[in-house]
Amino acid sequence: MVSVSLQDVSKSFGEVHAVDHLSARVPAGCIYGFLGPNGAGKTTTLRMIMDIIRPDAGRIEVLGQSSTSLPKARIGYMPEERGLYRKMRVAKALAYFGAIKGVSSGELTERVPRWLSRMGLTEWASRKVEELSRGMHQKLQFAVTVINDPDLLILDEPFSGLDPVNLDLLKEIVVQVRGEGKTVIFSTHVMHEAENLCDFILLIDKGRTVVDGTLDEIRARYHTRAAMVEFEGDPELVESLPAVRALTRQGRSWQIDLADGTDHQDLLRQLVGRVSVQGFEVKVPTLHEIFVHLVKGSDGQDR
Amino acid sequence: MGKIVKVAVREYVETARTKAFLIGVLMTPALIAVIVYVTGRYAGKPSGPQPAKHVVVADLSNDLSSEIKEAFRDYNASRSQRPIRLRELRPGGDANESYIKAQKQSVRDGGLDVLIVLDANVVEGAGKIHIYTRSARAGDVETLSALENLLNRAVANRRLKARGISPQLVAELRRRARVEHVSLAQGSQERRVDQGGRIIAMMVPFLFMFLMFMGVFGMGQHLLTSITEEKSSRVIEVLLSALSPFELMAGKIVGLGGIGLTVIGLWGVMAAAAARWRGVDITMAGEIAPYFAVYYVLGFLLFCSLLAGVGSVCTTPKEAQSLLLPVNLLAVLPMASWYHLVRNPNGLLAVVLSYIPPMTPMVMILRVGADGGVHPLEIAASIVLLAASVVGAMWAAAKVFRVGILMYGKRPGLGEMLRWVRQK
């Protein structure tokens, strides 16, 4: 089942092509990472999914319906620019947003205290929103997003500006939401967040897809032919082995790039007996490396 | 629909809590009450004894000495609080050019308050009464008009005496008969109308228009503040993830319309209570009230649609104000010309302004209040036109609102906004 699908969607602001013929399918029940550098078109795409702005061309379907008749009550959206009514009391503000998202007042009397307690804001319930610290404000914003128990969560840069404790709290909730069979889409430009959480990844730059798929697929595709090896022995000897193209020191271990026509097994065979191998790891590229590699690559072509 | 109500309720409650609202509701009538009380208390009464004004008269006609002295004596006998002292009276022969020049200098120096020169042919011909003072100040007006009257009486008395008529006899003959004005209300009721009643009959339509103005514009300010605040605090995007732009806009307008009706209702009750306490007849106000309700609601919707459209593209209320200047000027026009309109409720200006939508509610309520005989067809036509313009304005505003509300930074021009309206 597909939760959100984008077909050939474009949006321009004046001369700027914010989103350029973008297509994507978000399967239901997964955590979907929306990655890209600043200004890649992430926020614009999420806003179009939410029907806050409309695409110039293309089709968007959300939870099986066209985005212009969006079932807003089933969606929780947290915009990148956080904002709540500053003069309202914390509990009241949460209840109000629940109400306009179609939660009945009976439900709210139970949900509001539950979420406030979960976010550690119970003591602040009758304070004004403007009295909250930045981190607390962000947690309240998150509670506002999930107060309607949405089937689809759309979070724009949800983890920016959080301390590690609160970061873990939100991640835990995101994972739990997926466990309930719901879909989470979030955007970020911090790669290791995506790496830890996401089932699927869409990497965009300048409004266009750079790469998409599951994390394993992407890693396999951008597999670097290298190994991280820890050994005792003569580095020059190692460098002269036929399977070794280059040798670079990285802390206590060495990164060995493989020569053409060889694989990790050849390298391991050639090492054994010549040096004392303490550790051997097939080097898996991090998203960060893939991201930098791909985005820089496209920059190089364009400029 | 349910969401519009929820937005409206929040808007109503949160606005009613602000200090600006409480001050507006309570302070405005309090201020008006104080002004009315103070002016009523002291109007027509001298504000205590004033220092004497010193006057020199140069009578070039050489014929008015006794009349002038008499007039000054009469004046000072009846107004001991504001004496005018006749320092010197020079008959023609002694008042030569150098004397007048010296006295003028004395006025300039402040040693003398007023110098009066009567032309030689002031009694028989077209001679003038020349009054010289240092400057023209508001505080001098009363003294000067008293002097004018007093000297004119002296001249007139002199003319009467020349024909052998007694001034006392003329005064006796010119005594005015007293007037009584009675308004015939329904049934056999008769009610005396005094001077105050006529002023009230003139003021009530104005007060209704003023209420309309405050109700529409005062609330408009709240709407602008509310929209630009949501925009600058970025809460707007969260709201739009739950509501359609139209639901948001409609909810706000309805909520603030409720606030407006509450304020006007409170003011109306206060005014009615005050009128009853002072024994003022307010049956007319009761007759106008239903018209007021209709015109207010339509006028409010029209104005707020414009505000919502314009407010959505701005990030501060101040910015919005400058964009709204033309609309505001339109609304001030009936306020500025109310006196003319209230005296000519069926005149050309009144009729023309009635059909220019932003002004319709204010002008029509003024006309209905000023003249019971405005044709029902005209009332119906103005309401239909107003309602149609409300629908048009809301439709256009919703389109502009939809695009404008998420725009930050550069403000779009009027042409750009019109393009949004034409889209789809």
Interface residues (C-beta under 8 A of the other chain):
Chain A: R47 M50 I52 I53 K72 A73 I75 G76 Y77 M78 P79 E81 R82 G83 L84 Y85 R86 K87 M88 Y96 F97 A99 I100 K101 G102 Q141 V144
Chain B: K3 K6 V7 R10 E14 E230 S233 R234 V235 I236 E237 V238 L239 L240 S241 A242 L243 L406
